[in-house]
Amino acid sequence: MDWTLEVVVVPVSDLAASIAFYRDQVGFHLDHDTENEFMHVAQLTPPGSGCSIVIGNLPSQNEMAPGSLKGLQLVVSDAEAARAELVERGIEASEIMVIDERDGGTFFGFADPDGNTWAVQQIRARADKPLIPVEARGRFGE
């Protein structure tokens, strides 16, 4: 039996501002923004990822203080290009750090407006062999 990690709850204080940050600045896809009398949540997915983030006001989200999630990790094939994209979109990103010369040993980081932090790891092998093949991508039968 497969056990797949498909959603991570990220605690935020302002849903609209967080949607704008993750969608417009980081470049995640907005899968849905759902509001009714019981809740308001949004799901966003990084390009090429099988795991999404969910932000909003569900009980599990309200149990965590905004900004309390630290060290979420994204993987890219080119850290310099990824960092340049984020900086161009107005995100303050740390300098690139090489902690090991082998593939997978290069990182930089950034934080969302609430202080939730992200590490971005470079794995060059992902350029030729993505974790999820392009033809298998898409959410909810897209």
DSSP file (Angstrom, degrees, kcal/mol; ACC not computed):
  #  RESIDUE AA STRUCTURE BP1 BP2  ACC     N-H-->O    O-->H-N    N-H-->O    O-->H-N    TCO  KAPPA ALPHA  PHI   PSI    X-CA   Y-CA   Z-CA
    1    1 A M              0   0    0      0, 0.0     2,-0.3     0, 0.0     0, 0.0   0.000 360.0 360.0 360.0 130.5    0.0    0.0    0.0
    2    2 A D        -     0   0    0      2,-0.0     2,-0.5     1,-0.0     0, 0.0  -0.605 360.0-162.2 -79.8 142.9    1.3    3.5   -0.9
    3    3 A W        -     0   0    0     -2,-0.3     2,-0.4     2,-0.0    -1,-0.0  -0.935  17.6-170.9-122.7 103.8    1.2    6.2    1.7
    4    4 A T        -     0   0    0     -2,-0.5     2,-0.8    46,-0.0    -2,-0.0  -0.803  23.1-136.7-104.6 136.7    1.6    9.5   -0.2
    5    5 A L        +     0   0    0     -2,-0.4     3,-0.1     1,-0.2    45,-0.1  -0.810  39.5 154.8 -86.2 115.3    2.1   12.9    1.4
    6    6 A E        +     0   0    0     -2,-0.8    46,-3.0     1,-0.3     2,-0.4   0.588  54.3  35.9-121.3 -16.3   -0.2   15.1   -0.6
    7    7 A V  E     -a   52   0A   0     44,-0.2     2,-0.4     2,-0.0    -1,-0.3  -0.996  51.0-171.2-144.3 136.2   -1.1   18.1    1.6
    8    8 A V  E     -a   53   0A   0     44,-2.1    46,-2.0    -2,-0.4     2,-0.5  -0.998  24.6-133.6-122.5 128.6    0.8   20.2    4.2
    9    9 A V  E     -a   54   0A   0     -2,-0.4    46,-0.2    44,-0.2    44,-0.0  -0.700  19.4-164.6 -82.8 127.2   -1.1   22.7    6.3
   10   10 A V        -     0   0    0     44,-2.4     2,-0.5    -2,-0.5    46,-0.4  -0.962  15.9-134.1-115.3 119.4    0.6   26.0    6.5
   11   11 A P        +     0   0    0      0, 0.0    56,-1.8     0, 0.0     2,-0.3  -0.600  34.1 167.7 -79.5 124.3   -0.6   28.4    9.2
   12   12 A V        -     0   0    0     -2,-0.5     3,-0.2    44,-0.3    44,-0.1  -0.890  35.7-145.1-132.0 161.3   -1.1   32.0    8.0
   13   13 A S  S    S+     0   0    0     -2,-0.3     2,-0.5     1,-0.3    -1,-0.1   0.725  90.7  38.2 -98.4 -25.3   -2.8   35.1    9.4
   14   14 A D     >  -     0   0    0      1,-0.2     4,-2.3     2,-0.0    -1,-0.3  -0.917  63.0-167.3-133.8 104.8   -4.2   36.6    6.2
   15   15 A L  H  > S+     0   0    0     -2,-0.5     4,-2.7     1,-0.2     5,-0.2   0.912  88.0  48.2 -61.8 -46.8   -5.6   34.2    3.6
   16   16 A A  H  > S+     0   0    0      1,-0.2     4,-2.3     2,-0.2    -1,-0.2   0.923 114.0  46.6 -61.9 -44.7   -5.9   36.7    0.7
   17   17 A A  H  > S+     0   0    0      1,-0.2     4,-2.2     2,-0.2    -1,-0.2   0.874 113.2  50.1 -65.3 -36.5   -2.3   38.0    1.2
   18   18 A S  H  X S+     0   0    0     -4,-2.3     4,-2.8     2,-0.2     5,-0.3   0.889 108.7  51.1 -71.0 -39.2   -1.0   34.4    1.5
   19   19 A I  H  X S+     0   0    0     -4,-2.7     4,-2.9     1,-0.2     5,-0.5   0.951 111.9  48.2 -60.0 -47.6   -2.7   33.3   -1.7
   20   20 A A  H  X>S+     0   0    0     -4,-2.3     4,-2.0    -5,-0.2     5,-0.9   0.902 113.3  48.3 -60.1 -41.6   -1.2   36.3   -3.5
   21   21 A F  I  X>S+     0   0    0     -4,-2.2     5,-2.4     3,-0.2     4,-1.4   0.970 117.7  38.0 -63.4 -54.6    2.2   35.5   -2.1
   22   22 A Y  I  <>S+     0   0    0     -4,-2.8     6,-2.9     3,-0.2     5,-0.7   0.873 126.4  36.7 -69.6 -36.2    2.3   31.8   -2.9
   23   23 A R  I  <5S+     0   0    0     -4,-2.9    -3,-0.2    -5,-0.3    -2,-0.2   0.958 128.3  28.6 -78.7 -53.6    0.5   32.2   -6.3
   24   24 A D  I  <5S+     0   0    0     -4,-2.0    -3,-0.2    -5,-0.5    -2,-0.2   0.811 132.5  27.4 -85.4 -31.6    1.9   35.5   -7.6
   25   25 A Q  I  <<S+     0   0    0     -4,-1.4    -3,-0.2    -5,-0.9    64,-0.2   0.879 130.0  32.9 -98.9 -46.8    5.3   35.6   -6.0
   26   26 A V  I   <S-     0   0    0     -5,-2.4    -3,-0.2    -6,-0.2    -4,-0.2   0.839 101.9-126.0 -80.4 -32.5    6.4   32.0   -5.4
   27   27 A G      < +     0   0    0     -5,-0.7    -4,-0.2    -6,-0.3    -3,-0.1   0.644  50.1 154.9  99.2  16.3    4.6   30.7   -8.5
   28   28 A F        -     0   0    0     -6,-2.9     2,-0.4    18,-0.1    -1,-0.2  -0.407  47.2-111.5 -71.0 153.5    2.4   27.9   -7.0
   29   29 A H  E     -B   45   0A   0     16,-3.2    16,-2.4    -2,-0.1     2,-1.0  -0.726  22.0-130.3 -83.7 133.5   -0.8   27.0   -8.8
   30   30 A L  E     +B   44   0A   0     -2,-0.4    14,-0.2    14,-0.2     3,-0.1  -0.771  27.4 179.9 -84.2 105.8   -4.0   27.9   -7.0
   31   31 A D  E     -     0   0A   0     12,-2.3     2,-0.3    -2,-1.0    -1,-0.2   0.902  63.8 -19.7 -75.1 -43.3   -6.0   24.6   -7.2
   32   32 A H  E     -B   43   0A   0     11,-1.4    11,-2.4    -3,-0.1     2,-0.4  -0.972  42.3-155.9-163.3 154.1   -9.0   26.0   -5.3
   33   33 A D  E     -B   42   0A   0     -2,-0.3     2,-0.5     9,-0.2     9,-0.2  -0.930  29.5-175.4-131.5 103.4  -10.2   28.8   -3.0
   34   34 A T  E     +B   41   0A   0      7,-3.0     7,-2.6    -2,-0.4     2,-0.4  -0.888   8.5 172.2-114.8 128.6  -13.2   27.5   -1.2
   35   35 A E  E     +B   40   0A   0     -2,-0.5     2,-0.2     5,-0.2     5,-0.2  -0.999  10.0 143.1-136.6 134.4  -15.4   29.6    1.2
   36   36 A N        -     0   0    0      3,-2.8     3,-0.2    -2,-0.4    -2,-0.0  -0.814  66.9 -72.7-147.6-167.9  -18.7   28.8    2.9
   37   37 A E  S    S+     0   0    0     -2,-0.2     3,-0.1     1,-0.2    -2,-0.0   0.665 129.0  43.7 -69.1 -13.5  -20.3   29.4    6.2
   38   38 A F  S    S-     0   0    0      1,-0.3     2,-0.3    20,-0.0    -1,-0.2   0.709 121.7  -8.6-102.4 -25.3  -18.0   26.9    7.9
   39   39 A M        -     0   0    0     -3,-0.2    -3,-2.8    19,-0.1     2,-0.3  -0.986  41.9-142.5-164.0 166.6  -14.6   27.7    6.5
   40   40 A H  E     +B   35   0A   0     -2,-0.3    17,-1.3    -5,-0.2     2,-0.3  -0.905  36.7 157.7-141.4 113.1  -12.4   29.5    4.0
   41   41 A V  E     -BC  34  56A   0     -7,-2.6    -7,-3.0    -2,-0.3     2,-0.4  -0.949  22.7-160.9-136.0 154.9   -9.4   27.5    2.6
   42   42 A A  E     -BC  33  55A   0     13,-2.8    13,-2.5    -2,-0.3     2,-0.5  -0.989   7.2-152.3-133.8 145.4   -7.2   27.5   -0.4
   43   43 A Q  E     -BC  32  54A   0    -11,-2.4   -12,-2.3    -2,-0.4   -11,-1.4  -0.976  15.8-178.8-118.4 130.5   -5.0   24.8   -1.8
   44   44 A L  E     -BC  30  53A   0      9,-2.5     9,-3.1    -2,-0.5   -14,-0.2  -0.967   8.6-158.7-129.8 145.5   -1.9   25.7   -3.8
   45   45 A T  E     -B   29   0A   0    -16,-2.4   -16,-3.2    -2,-0.4     7,-0.2  -0.983  19.3-124.3-129.6 130.0    0.6   23.4   -5.5
   46   46 A P    >   -     0   0    0      0, 0.0     3,-2.2     0, 0.0   -18,-0.1  -0.431  49.1 -89.0 -63.8 144.2    4.2   24.0   -6.5
   47   47 A P  T 3  S+     0   0    0      0, 0.0     3,-0.1     0, 0.0   -19,-0.0  -0.329 113.8  11.2 -55.6 129.9    4.8   23.3  -10.2
   48   48 A G  T 3  S+     0   0    0      1,-0.3    84,-0.4    -3,-0.1     2,-0.3   0.468 101.2 128.3  83.0   1.6    5.8   19.7  -10.7
   49   49 A S    <   -     0   0    0     -3,-2.2    -1,-0.3     1,-0.1   -43,-0.0  -0.641  51.6-159.1 -96.2 148.7    4.9   18.7   -7.1
   50   50 A G  S    S+     0   0    0     -2,-0.3     2,-0.4    -3,-0.1    -1,-0.1   0.390  80.8  71.2 -95.4  -0.9    2.7   15.9   -5.9
   51   51 A C        -     0   0    0     -5,-0.1   -44,-0.2   -44,-0.0     2,-0.2  -0.956  65.1-167.1-121.5 136.3    2.2   17.7   -2.6
   52   52 A S  E     -a    7   0A   0    -46,-3.0   -44,-2.1    -2,-0.4     2,-0.4  -0.643  17.1-125.7-111.3 168.4    0.2   20.8   -2.1
   53   53 A I  E     -aC   8  44A   0     -9,-3.1    -9,-2.5   -46,-0.2     2,-0.4  -0.896  17.3-154.7-109.8 150.4   -0.2   23.3    0.7
   54   54 A V  E     -aC   9  43A   0    -46,-2.0   -44,-2.4    -2,-0.4     2,-0.3  -0.994  12.9-178.9-124.2 131.0   -3.5   24.2    2.3
   55   55 A I  E     + C   0  42A   0    -13,-2.5   -13,-2.8    -2,-0.4     2,-0.3  -0.942  32.2  76.6-125.9 149.6   -4.0   27.6    4.0
   56   56 A G  E    S- C   0  41A   0    -46,-0.4   -44,-0.3    -2,-0.3   -15,-0.2  -0.999  83.9 -53.9 153.1-149.9   -7.1   28.9    5.7
   57   57 A N        +     0   0    0    -17,-1.3   -16,-0.1    -2,-0.3    -1,-0.0  -0.040  68.4 137.0-125.5  32.3   -9.2   28.6    8.9
   58   58 A L  S >> S-     0   0    0    -18,-0.1     4,-2.1     1,-0.1     3,-0.9  -0.406  70.0-102.3 -70.0 157.6   -9.9   24.9    9.4
   59   59 A P  H 3> S+     0   0    0      0, 0.0     4,-0.9     0, 0.0    -1,-0.1   0.869 122.7  52.9 -51.2 -42.0   -9.5   23.6   13.0
   60   60 A S  H 34 S+     0   0    0      1,-0.2     4,-0.3     2,-0.2     3,-0.3   0.846 110.1  49.0 -65.0 -31.3   -6.2   22.0   12.3
   61   61 A Q  H X4 S+     0   0    0     -3,-0.9     3,-1.1     1,-0.2    -1,-0.2   0.856 106.5  55.4 -74.0 -34.5   -4.9   25.3   10.9
   62   62 A N  H 3< S+     0   0    0     -4,-2.1    -1,-0.2     1,-0.2    -2,-0.2   0.643  95.3  68.4 -73.4 -13.9   -6.1   27.2   13.9
   63   63 A E  T 3< S+     0   0    0     -4,-0.9     2,-0.4    -3,-0.3    -1,-0.2   0.675  95.2  64.6 -76.5 -17.4   -4.1   25.0   16.2
   64   64 A M  S <  S-     0   0    0     -3,-1.1   -52,-0.1    -4,-0.3     3,-0.1  -0.864  87.9-119.4-109.4 141.1   -0.9   26.4   14.8
   65   65 A A    >   -     0   0    0     -2,-0.4     3,-2.1     1,-0.1     4,-0.2  -0.551  42.4 -95.4 -73.4 139.0    0.3   30.0   15.2
   66   66 A P  T 3  S+     0   0    0      0, 0.0   -54,-0.2     0, 0.0    -1,-0.1  -0.296 113.1  19.9 -52.3 133.7    0.8   31.8   11.9
   67   67 A G  T 3  S+     0   0    0    -56,-1.8    50,-0.1    -3,-0.1   -55,-0.1   0.486  90.2 114.5  85.8   2.9    4.5   31.6   11.0
   68   68 A S    <   +     0   0    0     -3,-2.1     2,-0.6   -57,-0.1   -56,-0.1   0.553  47.0  94.6 -86.7  -6.6    5.2   28.6   13.2
   69   69 A L        -     0   0    0    -58,-0.3    48,-1.7    -4,-0.2     2,-0.4  -0.763  58.2-175.2 -89.3 121.7    6.0   26.1   10.4
   70   70 A K        +     0   0    0     -2,-0.6    48,-0.1    46,-0.2    46,-0.1  -0.932  49.8  14.8-122.8 139.1    9.7   26.0    9.8
   71   71 A G        +     0   0    0     -2,-0.4    47,-0.2     1,-0.2    -1,-0.1   0.708  61.6 168.3  81.3  23.3   11.9   24.2    7.3
   72   72 A L  E     -d  118   0B   0     45,-2.0    47,-3.4    -3,-0.2     2,-0.5  -0.417  29.2-138.6 -59.6 147.9    9.4   23.1    4.6
   73   73 A Q  E     -d  119   0B   0     45,-0.2     2,-0.3    47,-0.1    47,-0.2  -0.950  23.3-175.3-126.1 131.6   11.6   22.0    1.7
   74   74 A L  E     -d  120   0B   0     45,-2.9    47,-2.9    -2,-0.5     2,-0.4  -0.816  16.2-144.2-109.8 155.2   11.2   22.5   -2.1
   75   75 A V  E     +d  121   0B   0     -2,-0.3     2,-0.3    45,-0.2    47,-0.2  -0.985  19.9 174.3-124.5 134.9   13.5   20.9   -4.7
   76   76 A V  E     -d  122   0B   0     45,-2.7    47,-2.9    -2,-0.4     3,-0.2  -0.892  35.8-130.9-130.9 161.6   14.6   22.6   -7.9
   77   77 A S  S    S+     0   0    0     -2,-0.3     2,-0.3     1,-0.3    50,-0.1   0.672 100.6  32.5 -86.8 -16.6   17.0   21.6  -10.7
   78   78 A D     >  -     0   0    0      1,-0.1     4,-2.4    43,-0.1    -1,-0.3  -0.842  61.1-173.0-144.5 101.3   18.8   25.0  -10.7
   79   79 A A  H  > S+     0   0    0     -2,-0.3     4,-2.9    -3,-0.2     5,-0.2   0.880  87.1  53.7 -64.4 -39.8   19.1   27.0   -7.4
   80   80 A E  H  > S+     0   0    0      1,-0.2     4,-2.3     2,-0.2    -1,-0.2   0.931 112.5  43.4 -62.6 -44.8   20.5   30.1   -9.1
   81   81 A A  H  > S+     0   0    0      2,-0.2     4,-2.1     1,-0.2    -2,-0.2   0.904 115.3  49.2 -66.6 -41.3   17.7   30.4  -11.6
   82   82 A A  H  X S+     0   0    0     -4,-2.4     4,-2.1     2,-0.2    -2,-0.2   0.925 112.4  47.4 -64.6 -44.8   15.0   29.6   -8.9
   83   83 A R  H  X S+     0   0    0     -4,-2.9     4,-2.7     1,-0.2     5,-0.2   0.916 110.5  52.7 -62.5 -43.2   16.5   32.2   -6.5
   84   84 A A  H  X S+     0   0    0     -4,-2.3     4,-2.5    -5,-0.2    -1,-0.2   0.892 107.8  51.8 -60.7 -40.4   16.6   34.8   -9.3
   85   85 A E  H  X S+     0   0    0     -4,-2.1     4,-1.4     2,-0.2    -1,-0.2   0.936 111.9  46.0 -60.5 -46.8   12.9   34.2  -10.1
   86   86 A L  H  <>S+     0   0    0     -4,-2.1     5,-2.5     1,-0.2     3,-0.3   0.927 113.4  48.0 -64.3 -45.1   11.9   34.7   -6.5
   87   87 A V  H ><5S+     0   0    0     -4,-2.7     3,-1.7     1,-0.2    -1,-0.2   0.901 109.1  54.3 -62.6 -40.6   14.0   37.8   -6.0
   88   88 A E  H 3<5S+     0   0    0     -4,-2.5    -1,-0.2     1,-0.3    -2,-0.2   0.822 106.7  52.8 -61.4 -30.9   12.6   39.2   -9.3
   89   89 A R  T 3<5S-     0   0    0     -4,-1.4    -1,-0.3    -3,-0.3    -2,-0.2   0.315 128.6 -97.7 -88.8   8.4    9.1   38.7   -7.9
   90   90 A G  T < 5S+     0   0    0     -3,-1.7     2,-0.4     1,-0.3    -3,-0.2   0.623  76.4 139.7  91.3  14.6   10.0   40.6   -4.8
   91   91 A I      < -     0   0    0     -5,-2.5     2,-0.7   -66,-0.2    -1,-0.3  -0.778  51.9-130.7 -94.0 133.4   10.8   37.8   -2.4
   92   92 A E        -     0   0    0     -2,-0.4    19,-0.6    19,-0.2     2,-0.4  -0.740  35.1-178.7 -81.5 114.4   13.8   38.2    0.0
   93   93 A A  B     -E  110   0B   0     -2,-0.7    17,-0.2    17,-0.1     3,-0.1  -0.886  25.8-114.1-117.2 146.6   15.8   35.0   -0.4
   94   94 A S        -     0   0    0     15,-2.9     3,-0.1    -2,-0.4    -1,-0.1  -0.205  44.1 -87.1 -68.2 166.5   19.0   34.0    1.4
   95   95 A E        -     0   0    0      1,-0.1     2,-0.3    13,-0.1    14,-0.2  -0.366  53.2 -93.2 -67.9 156.5   22.2   33.6   -0.4
   96   96 A I        -     0   0    0     12,-0.1     2,-0.4    -3,-0.1    12,-0.2  -0.560  42.5-160.9 -73.9 134.9   22.9   30.2   -2.0
   97   97 A M  E     -F  107   0B   0     10,-3.6    10,-2.8    -2,-0.3     2,-0.7  -0.977  10.4-155.9-122.5 128.8   24.9   27.9    0.3
   98   98 A V  E     +F  106   0B   0     -2,-0.4     8,-0.2     8,-0.2     3,-0.1  -0.903  20.7 166.2-102.7 110.1   26.8   24.9   -0.9
   99   99 A I  S    S+     0   0    0      6,-3.1     2,-0.3    -2,-0.7     7,-0.2   0.578  74.9  18.1 -98.9 -11.7   27.2   22.5    2.0
  100  100 A D        -     0   0    0      5,-1.1    -1,-0.3     2,-0.2     5,-0.3  -0.922  68.0-139.2-156.8 131.7   28.3   19.6   -0.1
  101  101 A E  S    S+     0   0    0     -2,-0.3     3,-0.1    -3,-0.1     5,-0.1   0.709  78.5  94.0 -67.4 -20.2   29.6   19.7   -3.7
  102  102 A R  S >  S-     0   0    0      1,-0.1     3,-2.0     2,-0.1    -2,-0.2  -0.300  98.5 -78.0 -70.7 159.0   27.6   16.6   -4.6
  103  103 A D  T 3  S+     0   0    0      1,-0.3    20,-0.2     2,-0.1    -1,-0.1  -0.356 122.2  33.3 -57.1 130.0   24.2   17.0   -6.2
  104  104 A G  T 3  S+     0   0    0     18,-1.0    -1,-0.3    -3,-0.1    19,-0.1   0.319  90.9  97.9 103.7  -5.7   21.7   17.8   -3.5
  105  105 A G    <   +     0   0    0     -3,-2.0    -6,-3.1    -5,-0.3    -5,-1.1   0.268  59.5  90.9-100.4  13.0   24.1   19.8   -1.4
  106  106 A T  E     +FG  98 122B   0     16,-0.6    16,-2.9    -8,-0.2     2,-0.3  -0.928  51.8 164.8-114.3 132.0   23.1   23.3   -2.5
  107  107 A F  E     +FG  97 121B   0    -10,-2.8   -10,-3.6    -2,-0.4     2,-0.3  -0.938  19.2 174.6-140.6 157.2   20.4   25.3   -0.7
  108  108 A F  E     - G   0 120B   0     12,-1.5    12,-3.4    -2,-0.3     2,-0.3  -0.916  19.9-149.4-147.7 173.3   18.9   28.7   -0.2
  109  109 A G  E     - G   0 119B   0     -2,-0.3   -15,-2.9    10,-0.2     2,-0.3  -0.917  14.2-178.9-142.7 167.5   15.8   29.8    1.8
  110  110 A F  E     -EG  93 118B   0      8,-1.9     8,-3.0    -2,-0.3     2,-0.3  -0.958  17.1-135.7-156.0 168.4   13.0   32.2    2.0
  111  111 A A  E     - G   0 117B   0    -19,-0.6     6,-0.2    -2,-0.3   -19,-0.2  -0.936  16.9-123.6-129.2 152.6   10.0   33.0    4.3
  112  112 A D    >   -     0   0    0      4,-2.4     3,-1.5    -2,-0.3   -94,-0.1  -0.356  47.3 -87.5 -83.9 175.6    6.4   33.8    3.7
  113  113 A P  T 3  S+     0   0    0      0, 0.0    -1,-0.1     0, 0.0  -101,-0.0   0.750 129.7  49.6 -58.7 -24.2    4.8   37.0    5.1
  114  114 A D  T 3  S-     0   0    0      2,-0.1     3,-0.1  -103,-0.1  -102,-0.0   0.641 122.3-102.2 -87.9 -14.7    4.0   35.3    8.4
  115  115 A G    <   +     0   0    0     -3,-1.5     2,-0.3     1,-0.4  -103,-0.1   0.489  68.0 149.0 104.2   5.0    7.5   33.8    8.9
  116  116 A N        -     0   0    0   -105,-0.1    -4,-2.4   -46,-0.1    -1,-0.4  -0.575  42.2-137.9 -64.3 133.5    6.9   30.2    7.8
  117  117 A T  E     - G   0 111B   0    -48,-1.7   -45,-2.0    -2,-0.3     2,-0.4  -0.753  19.3-163.9-109.6 149.2   10.2   29.2    6.3
  118  118 A W  E     -dG  72 110B   0     -8,-3.0    -8,-1.9    -2,-0.3     2,-0.4  -0.975   7.5-153.9-127.0 136.1   11.2   27.3    3.2
  119  119 A A  E     -dG  73 109B   0    -47,-3.4   -45,-2.9    -2,-0.4     2,-0.5  -0.908  11.4-154.0-103.6 139.5   14.5   25.6    2.3
  120  120 A V  E     -dG  74 108B   0    -12,-3.4   -12,-1.5    -2,-0.4     2,-0.4  -0.967  10.8-164.3-117.8 117.3   15.1   25.2   -1.5
  121  121 A Q  E     -dG  75 107B   0    -47,-2.9   -45,-2.7    -2,-0.5     2,-0.6  -0.822  13.3-136.0-103.9 136.8   17.4   22.4   -2.4
  122  122 A Q  E     +dG  76 106B   0    -16,-2.9   -18,-1.0    -2,-0.4   -16,-0.6  -0.821  25.5 170.6 -92.4 123.4   19.1   22.0   -5.7
  123  123 A I    >   -     0   0    0    -47,-2.9     3,-2.0    -2,-0.6     4,-0.3  -0.884  14.0-167.1-127.3  99.4   19.0   18.5   -7.3
  124  124 A R  G >  S+     0   0    0     -2,-0.4     3,-2.0     1,-0.3     4,-0.5   0.789  81.3  71.6 -58.6 -30.0   20.3   18.9  -10.8
  125  125 A A  G >> S+     0   0    0      1,-0.3     4,-2.2     2,-0.2     3,-0.6   0.741  82.9  72.3 -59.8 -22.6   19.1   15.4  -11.7
  126  126 A R  G <4 S+     0   0    0     -3,-2.0    -1,-0.3     1,-0.2    -2,-0.2   0.730  84.7  67.4 -66.5 -20.6   15.5   16.7  -11.5
  127  127 A A  G <4 S+     0   0    0     -3,-2.0    -1,-0.2    -4,-0.3    -2,-0.2   0.914 114.6  26.2 -65.5 -41.4   16.1   18.6  -14.8
  128  128 A D  T <4 S+     0   0    0     -3,-0.6    -2,-0.2    -4,-0.5    -1,-0.2   0.736 136.3  29.8 -92.5 -26.3   16.4   15.3  -16.8
  129  129 A K  S  < S-     0   0    0     -4,-2.2    -1,-0.2     4,-0.0    -2,-0.2  -0.702  77.3-162.4-137.7  83.6   14.4   13.1  -14.6
  130  130 A P        -     0   0    0      0, 0.0    -3,-0.1     0, 0.0    -4,-0.1  -0.297  28.3-121.1 -65.3 151.4   11.6   14.9  -12.7
  131  131 A L  S    S+     0   0    0      1,-0.2   -82,-0.1   -83,-0.1   -83,-0.0   0.898 108.2  35.6 -59.1 -41.9   10.1   13.1   -9.7
  132  132 A I  S    S-     0   0    0    -84,-0.4    -1,-0.2     2,-0.0     5,-0.1  -0.963  99.1-121.8-113.4 115.4    6.7   13.2  -11.4
  133  133 A P    >   -     0   0    0      0, 0.0     3,-1.8     0, 0.0     4,-0.4  -0.215  21.2-118.1 -56.2 145.0    6.9   12.8  -15.1
  134  134 A V  G >  S+     0   0    0      1,-0.3     3,-1.5     2,-0.2   -86,-0.1   0.870 113.7  55.7 -53.4 -42.1    5.4   15.7  -17.1
  135  135 A E  G 3  S+     0   0    0      1,-0.3    -1,-0.3     3,-0.0    -3,-0.0   0.678 105.9  52.5 -68.3 -15.8    2.7   13.5  -18.7
  136  136 A A  G <  S+     0   0    0     -3,-1.8    -1,-0.3     0, 0.0    -2,-0.2   0.397  88.2 108.5 -98.9   2.2    1.5   12.4  -15.2
  137  137 A R    <   +     0   0    0     -3,-1.5     2,-0.1    -4,-0.4   -87,-0.1  -0.368  36.7  91.0 -81.0 160.3    1.0   15.9  -13.8
  138  138 A G        -     0   0    0     -2,-0.1     2,-0.4     4,-0.1     3,-0.3  -0.291  60.4-112.2 129.0 147.2   -2.3   17.5  -13.1
  139  139 A R  S >  S-     0   0    0      1,-0.2     3,-1.2    -2,-0.1    -2,-0.0  -0.868  85.6  -1.1-110.8 139.8   -4.6   17.8  -10.2
  140  140 A F  T 3  S-     0   0    0     -2,-0.4    -1,-0.2     1,-0.3    -2,-0.0   0.861 131.6 -48.4  55.5  43.9   -8.1   16.3   -9.9
  141  141 A G  T 3         0   0    0     -3,-0.3    -1,-0.3     1,-0.1    -2,-0.1   0.657 360.0 360.0  76.7  15.6   -8.2   14.7  -13.4
  142  142 A E    <         0   0    0     -3,-1.2    -1,-0.1     0, 0.0    -2,-0.1   0.518 360.0 360.0 -64.8 360.0   -7.0   17.8  -15.2
